[in-house]
Amino acid sequence: MTDKKIEKPKIVANAIPSHQWKGRADYKKENRSWLKKSVNVALRILEILEEREMSQNDLAVKLNVSRQQVSKILKGQENLTIETISKLEDALGIKLGRILDGQDEVVDQGIKPHKPLKRRA
């Protein structure tokens, strides 16, 4: 009889235990707003990379970050800082503000947009 350790396949070994499903669902529910924006940004960046025939590594070099960091951004699960958004805009020559402002999608929640304050002269 051999003392050979049986290893689980990677997909099983890295899986989140089923008892944590509620925590994941709660997290997604609590963070829905920024997660949605992050996914929108990720999708737009993916489109641009494809149009320009750029790789994740190319973008990582332009941003001066690791390819793993770019991968996290492109999964849409990264809570982007203003600094990161600015770097992405500069590296790709685009403006991501429209996506963050929700102008690329129609959202009707019954809330009237507020008027900007006028400055007094």
Secondary structure, 3 states (H helix, E strand, C coil): CCCCCCCCCHHHHCCCCHHHHHHHHHHHHHCHHHHHHHHHHHHHHHHHHHHCCCCHHHHHHHHCCCHHHHHHHHCCCCCCCHHHHHHHHHHHCCCCHHHHHCCCCCCCCCCCCCCCCCCCC
